[in-house]
Amino acid sequence: MRTRTRLVLATLGLVGVGVVLTRGMLAMPDAGRAADAYRTLVVATAVEDVGAANVVSAVLFDLRAVDTLGEALALFAAAAGLQLLLRQLSGDEDEHRARDAASDRREPTTSDAVRVVALGLVGPVVALSIYIAVRGHVTVGAGFQAGALAATALVLIYLAGRYQAMHRVVPEAVLDVGEGVGAGGAAGLGLAGLVVSGALFANLGGPGTFGTLGSAGSMVALSVLIAVEAAAATMLVVTEFQHQTLELRPSPR
Amino acid sequence: MSQLPFLVTAWLVLVGLVGILTSRNLIHLVICLSVLQSATYVLLLGVGFRRGGTAPVLDGVDPGDGPLVDPVVQALTVTDVVVNAAITAVLLAICVQVRKRQGSLDPDGLRSMRG
């Protein structure tokens, strides 16, 4: 199809979509004044039955934990799919790999300022990610955010120019295990709830004292498992892409 | 102004679609898809917004104090963000493979799929 014809057709379609969408959006109930029967029920359940001060986390890791398992499996599938897509295929060994054209030049060094800041941030970021993972039921944050933060720590090591160190700190085998433990553990926790209480992802352990670290029962365990899964999957994605961009350098003798 | 979040949603959908349709680079196309998908965040948060409401995190807040914004749609938004990240990662991997196989990232310049 010619570009011009395609453009005319696309414009027609876009105008149609735009009109329908705008009309539909204008017919929505006013933002800020929607009905709140369901919301009231959810907040009451989260506070009384789950015992979580963070109602969003209570929804994610207790009331709708099945959704969250699906989400974790989507991350798992994405990381697995990436490894499949980016694997070394026969035939692209030599011709398609990026090759270092000037292997005798000096290696560009990361500036000391970047290195100090990046490496200095690794510890605090890891600590913050653990803090967020285990306290997601009391205050803001929970599993997924903690996982993303943990992956940030890995990227910081890379940013500091320590590519090899990055792989020593978290070898890919560890990431694979982490992914399996995270996703499998989350599914196992759901099944445990089914066996013990007769409902998938039923909360094991009482609501506890509201607002304390020990509250919300097994929801915290699920949050931590999801954090492990999210961290491992994100790190796998990052390392998988990094394999692609590495230039081949003849090893120094 | 009470329909503003929903109109922003419609705008993001349209802008994302225009970007996808006119894209000359697959990576640009993936980013446009992300823009399109971010419309769903605005829509969800707009649906759950409550005038004068506070965040649904009762950390030192009494649940009876005042209105809360809807926690359910916020949880759905978290799911949405994670799914977006997963999709973007896979699509970018496909871009890498396309570049390797076809030597181009222009969607119009791609030859048909080969086994």
Interface residues (C-beta under 8 A of the other chain):
Chain A: T3 A10 L14 V17 G18 L21 T22 G24 M25 L26 M28 D30 A31 G32 R33 A34 D36 Y38 R39 V42 V43 A44 A46 V47 A53 N54 V55 V56 A58 V59 L60 R64 D67 T68 E71 A74 L75 A77 A78 A79 G81 L82 L85 L86 D92 H96 V138 T139 V140 F144 G211 A230 T234 V237 E240 F241 Q244
Chain B: S2 Q3 L4 P5 F6 L7 T9 A10 V13 L14 L17 V18 L21 T22 G46 V47 G48 F49 R50 R51 G53 A55 P56 V57 L58 D59 G60 P63 P67 L68 D70 P71 V72 Q74 A75 V78 T79 V81 V82 V83 A85 A86 I87 A89 V90 L92 A93 I94 V96 Q97 K100 D108
